[in-house]
Amino acid sequence: MKSAYELAMEKLGKPREYSDEQKSQLAEIDSLYDSKKAQAKLGADEELKKAALDPAKLDEIREQLARDLKRFEEQKESEKQKVRKDKGSE
C-alpha cells in the first residue's frame, strides 16, 4: 500500500523508490501511529460517555482529542520523513 506522499509524487512524475527496509519502516510507523490514534479515540469515547451531561467537559474532551490526533499525525510524518531522507545517505 502506498502512502499519500508516494501517490502524490507519482502524480508529479517523480516516483520514489524505497528499499524493502525503508518500506518496512514506513509501514511500521503507519501502524504505530494508527494504533495511537485508535487508542486516543477509544479513551475519548469513554470520557465522552462519562461527561455526557456536561457540555463544557464534552468540548474540552473533543478539543484534546483533536490536538492529540494532530500531534500524532505530525509525529508520524516527521518520522517517515527521516526514513525517506535516509535514502540519500545510502
C-alpha positions as CSV (number, residue, x, y, z in Angstrom):
1,M,0.0,0.0,0.0
2,K,1.4,3.4,-1.0
3,S,1.4,6.4,1.3
4,A,-0.3,9.6,0.2
5,Y,3.1,11.1,-0.2
6,E,4.2,8.4,-2.6
7,L,1.0,8.7,-4.6
8,A,1.4,12.5,-4.9
9,M,5.0,12.1,-6.0
10,E,3.9,9.7,-8.8
11,K,1.3,12.2,-10.0
12,L,4.0,14.8,-10.2
13,G,6.0,12.4,-12.3
14,K,8.7,11.9,-9.7
15,P,8.1,8.4,-8.2
16,R,10.3,7.5,-5.3
17,E,12.0,4.1,-5.0
18,Y,12.5,2.9,-1.4
19,S,14.4,-0.1,-0.2
20,D,12.5,-3.0,1.3
21,E,13.8,-1.9,4.7
22,Q,12.5,1.6,4.2
23,K,9.1,0.3,3.1
24,S,9.0,-1.9,6.2
25,Q,10.0,1.1,8.4
26,L,7.3,3.3,6.8
27,A,4.7,0.6,7.3
28,E,5.7,0.2,11.0
29,I,5.4,3.9,11.6
30,D,2.0,4.0,10.0
31,S,0.9,1.0,12.1
32,L,2.3,2.5,15.3
33,Y,0.5,5.9,14.9
34,D,-2.7,4.3,13.7
35,S,-2.8,2.4,16.9
36,K,-2.0,5.5,18.9
37,K,-4.9,7.3,17.2
38,A,-7.3,4.5,17.8
39,Q,-6.3,4.3,21.5
40,A,-6.8,8.1,21.9
41,K,-10.2,7.8,20.2
42,L,-11.3,5.0,22.5
43,G,-10.2,6.9,25.5
44,A,-12.0,10.0,24.4
45,D,-15.2,7.9,23.7
46,E,-15.0,6.6,27.3
47,E,-14.6,10.1,28.7
48,L,-17.4,11.5,26.5
49,K,-19.8,8.9,27.9
50,K,-18.8,9.8,31.4
51,A,-19.3,13.6,30.7
52,A,-22.5,13.3,28.7
53,L,-24.3,15.9,30.8
54,D,-21.5,18.4,31.0
55,P,-21.3,20.4,27.7
56,A,-18.1,22.2,28.8
57,K,-16.4,18.9,29.6
58,L,-17.5,17.4,26.3
59,D,-16.0,20.3,24.4
60,E,-12.8,20.0,26.4
61,I,-12.5,16.3,25.6
62,R,-13.2,16.9,21.9
63,E,-10.6,19.6,21.7
64,Q,-8.0,17.5,23.5
65,L,-8.7,14.6,21.1
66,A,-8.2,16.9,18.1
67,R,-4.9,18.2,19.5
68,D,-3.7,14.6,20.2
69,L,-4.7,13.4,16.7
70,K,-2.9,16.3,15.1
71,R,0.2,15.8,17.2
72,F,0.3,12.1,16.3
73,E,-0.1,12.9,12.6
74,E,2.8,15.4,12.8
75,Q,5.0,13.0,14.7
76,K,4.2,10.3,12.2
77,E,5.1,12.4,9.2
78,S,8.3,13.6,10.9
79,E,9.4,10.0,11.5
80,K,8.5,9.0,8.0
81,Q,10.4,12.0,6.5
82,K,13.5,10.8,8.4
83,V,13.2,7.4,6.8
84,R,12.7,8.9,3.4
85,K,15.8,11.2,3.8
86,D,17.9,8.2,4.8
87,K,17.7,7.0,1.2
88,G,20.0,9.8,0.2
89,S,22.7,8.7,2.6
90,E,23.0,5.2,1.1
